[in-house]
Amino acid sequence: MNLKLSKLKEELKNLKDENVTLRASNDNHVYINEKLNKALQKQIEGKNKKKTGSKTDNSKSGLEGTKDSNGGGFGGDISSIMIAPMDQE
């Protein structure tokens, strides 16, 4: 009886740990998705300004204005997005 109870407690602990990991993973996906949507929206706005003949400087709008550590543009590469660690409950 004690052995069975111990196994069930261990399984419950493992499931809780997995749940925390999955929540953190989901939160990271949401975070990345929000950042990518924001970058896409800026890019669309920049293209719309060009289409309307706006004389504003579009080089700093959208993804072209986002510089990486080498001075290059964002270019849709998500490897430069830093993901904040989740606090474990």
Secondary structure, 3 states (H helix, E strand, C coil): CHHHHHHHHHHHHHHHHHHHHHHHHHHHHHHHHHHHHHHHHHHHHHHHHHHCCCCCCHHHCHHHHCECCCCCECCCCHHHCCCCCCCCC
